[in-house]
Amino acid sequence: MSTSDGPRLPDGLSTAEAASRFRALQTLHLDPPAMIDDWAVFLLAADEREALRGEAGRTELAAHRGSFAISGVGIGSLRFAEDEVLAAVASGVEQYVVLGAGFDTFAMRHPEFAGRLRVFEVDHPRVQALKMERLAAAPPIALVPHFVPVDFEVTTLGPELRASPFDPTKPAVVSWMNTLPYLSPGAIEATLAELTAVLAPTSSLLCNYPCKDVPVSDAQRAVMRGLGASVAARGEPFRSRFRPEDFVALLAAHSFVIDLHLTEHHLNERYFAHRPDDFGAGVPARLVRAYRA
Ligand SMILES: C[S@@+](CC[C@H](N)C(=O)[O-])C[C@H]1O[C@@H](n2cnc3c(N)ncnc32)[C@H](O)[C@@H]1O
C-alpha cells in the first residue's frame, strides 16, 4: 500500500505517541488526573516507564504546563467521545470506529464490552505498527480492537472497513478526535464521503475540528502557534481549519445532521469544573455530535 508522508515518526515522537504519553504523565502525576488512563502508562516505551513514574515524569509534566490549555481540549474531547460511546453501547450499538485512533485506549480500558462491542481502530499503518508492538509487551487485553490501516491522504476508508469484520448494515458510533487539523481538506472530504457510504442510517459521528474566525486572545494565539511549530517539527503540520458554519455545511453535504455543537466552555463545565489547578480547555474548540440521516 502506498502512503503519504503523513505521520512519519522522525527522531521525535509522533503526535499519536506524544498525546498518549501526556495522558500517561497526567494519570501518574496530576491530582486528580484529568482522565484516568492507566493503559497509556502501559503504552510508554518499556525502558522509560519506571523513570516516568517518578521525578522524571513530574518534571516532564511540569514542562507541559504552558500547553495545558490545548491538552485540555484534547483530553476533554476524548472524555466527551467516551461518554457518548458508552451511551451508544448502552442503547445497543455494537460497533465503534475510532478514526485517527493513534494510541487510543478505549478498548483496553473496557474489557466488560468484550463479546458485545467490536472496536475498529483506523490510523496510519506505521503508527499502528508501533502501537501493536507496545501492546504485545503489555498485559493481555479482553477486548482486542480490529486494526484497520488507512492513510487518509491516499487510501479509501470504505473498502478497508468492508474488508474488516465491520458490518455496514448495523449502526455504528464513530469518533474522530484530535485528528482533523493534521489532514488536508481533500482527505477530510473524501473520508466523510466514505462514511456516508459505509455507515447505516442512525449511526453517529463524534468529532472535533480546528476552527477559524472565532474570537481568540493573544495568549491563546501564542499557545496555538507554539503547538503548530512543535507538530510541524514532528512531520505532522496543521493542514485544515474551518469556520463553524462551513463545517456544519460540510457535514450536511455528506448527510450528517448535527444535533450537538459544543465549545471549550462546555468541556470545562462538564469535565474540569472545581479542579484545584489550572488544567482545562483554554483555547477555542468546537466539537460535534452528528447522525447519519
Ligand atoms: C494528535 S494524534 C490524536 C490521536 C488520538 N485520536 C488521540 O486523541 O490521542 C493525530 C492522529 O492522526 C493520525 N493521522 C494523521 N495523519 C494521518 C493520515 N494521513 N492517515 C491516517 N492517520 C493520520 C495520526 O497518526 C495520529 O494518530
The ligand as an ORCA input file, in Angstrom:
! r2SCAN-3c Opt
* xyz 0 1
  C      -2.859     14.132     17.715
  S      -2.987     12.474     17.218
  C      -4.531     12.033     18.003
  C      -4.637     10.562     18.262
  C      -5.847     10.185     19.127
  N      -7.097     10.445     18.440
  C      -5.780     10.955     20.437
  O      -6.623     11.831     20.673
  O      -4.861     10.660     21.219
  C      -3.434     12.601     15.490
  C      -3.677     11.250     14.853
  O      -3.983     11.426     13.469
  C      -3.319     10.395     12.747
  N      -3.092     10.811     11.366
  C      -2.542     11.964     10.926
  N      -2.434     11.946      9.578
  C      -2.939     10.754      9.163
  C      -3.107     10.145      7.899
  N      -2.730     10.745      6.774
  N      -3.673      8.920      7.861
  C      -4.051      8.290      8.990
  N      -3.931      8.816     10.225
  C      -3.356     10.034     10.312
  C      -2.017     10.254     13.493
  O      -1.351      9.044     13.194
  C      -2.479     10.341     14.933
  O      -2.825      9.100     15.461
*
